[in-house]
Amino acid sequence: MGKIPNVFVIVFFLIIIAAVLTWVLPGGSYERKQIEINNTQRTIVVEGTYEKKEANPQILEIFTAPLKGFIKLAEIIGFIFIVGGAFYMLNETGAINAGIGKLVKILKGKELLIIPIVITVFSLFGAIFGMCEEAMPFVLIFVPLAISLGYDSIVGICLSFLAAGVGFAGAFINPFTLQIAQKISDITPVSGIVYRVIIWFVATAITILWVMVYAVKIKKNPRKSIMYEYDKKRREELIEKQKQVSKFTWRHAICLIILLAGVVFMILGVILFKWYIKEIAGLFLAIGLASAIIAGKGLNDIAGSFIKGCQEMISAALILGFVGGIIVILEQGGIMDTILFSMSSSISKLPGILAAYFQYIIQIIFNFFIPSGSTKAALTMPIMSQLADLSGITRQTAVLAYQFGDGFTNMIIPTSGVTIGTLGLAKIPYEKWFKWNFPMQIIFFIMSLLLLIWPVLTHWQ
């Protein structure tokens, strides 16, 4: 089997494909208008306003797209640098390694229990308040914990990132996707919650079972891990660091209390005060600084630790710029709305279950180009909800197809800034993650097709 290309090769190739499409597809655009959803201004497509326009073919823009992608995704790139630097400061205190060492001793012989407990909690976070970007920093805790417990970094990233993603896809409250899509579709917010809770339970149970089976296999034979060579060095570093930490001190305890309090404060901030990337980044910077000061670090040491942490994020930040470049090319070329119009207009010709399936597949395709769930809801649901009426399926079913299409593939597509950023924080090569997660995506795809049948047959409202 040939080697999977480096993610930079994949993404730059996609930029080229996007540029080629601007020469092939006609240009076009929808009119858009501003509406207020959950006290937030959103831009939505005005149905029936699509007009063909002259496309703007891209050539030299292929080479300027990455820089423009940096500008487009500047906020999330900055977030990765700040969080990476902050966690490096925290890590240099020795508190995380000391805490992991103590937890490993406590869980001796019961290591497997951590998987269903933590995955359930993070899946709930995704389902209730739409945890997505907020899950990114947790891999810096769970990856070393998983390795110390005898698993690998894949299990570590599953505990937070994968779990939150599954909850996000099978959400029953999520204000950023479900409620926006329902509001745009003129459906009562959070309606259909009973069936959605069942969906969340099924998706989460499948995830727990999948990860536990994999974890048991790796525990028995670490060489079966797709990350074995990468984790081998990391495991040696963890053991060495834990040896250097002679005992669990009061300074370690206070640093971990600061971290825990910060996480709780973050959850409250997201739910109660609608915090987003800027506020969360600021919070983690405060956690890192406070921990370093408690640990007795000097100002120069603190600054040095922060810079080293940022340096480790350079690869992830670079790839994000290239990822943003794909969207820039499609928008500059004037074909983004053409793709939206072409795909969505064909759905109205299909009946029943086929219409639901086609909506689901269309949303998966759109998700590659528009990873943002709220943006995709604003762009597609004004059209998809009315196409549902024409196809004989309910708008509630159209929203569910949108959820499935938006959520599950977010964990694997190279155009998702959160996915690439999280992998960068976890130090897991994209090609390794893709190879491991792809079979799981097939399971989620089949599960989604099956779970769409009942809503169609019962005209779910």
Secondary structure, 3 states (H helix, E strand, C coil): CCCCCCHHHHHHHHHHHHHHHHHHCCEEECCEEEEEECCEEEEEECCCCCEEECCCCCCCHHHHHHHHHHHHCHHHHHHHHHHHHHHHHHHHCCHHHHHHHHHHHHCCCCHHHHHHHHHHHHHHHHHHHCCCHHHHHHHHHHHHHHHHCCCCHHHHHHHHHHHHHHHHHCCCCCCCCHHHHHHHCCCCCCCCHHHHHHHHHHHHHHHHHHHHHHHHHHHHCHHHCCCHHHHHHHHHHHHHHHHHCCCCCHHHHHHHHHHHHHHHHHHHHHHHHCCCHHHHHHHHHHHHHHHHHHCCCCHHHHHHHHHHHHHCCHHHHHHHHHHHHHHHHHHHCCCHHHHHHHHHHCHHHCCHHHHHHHHHHHHHHHHHHCCCHHHHHHHHHHHHHHHHHHHCCCHHHHHHHHHHHHHHHHHCCCCCHHHHHHHHHHCCCHHHHHHHHHHHHHHHHHHHHHHCHHHHHHCCC
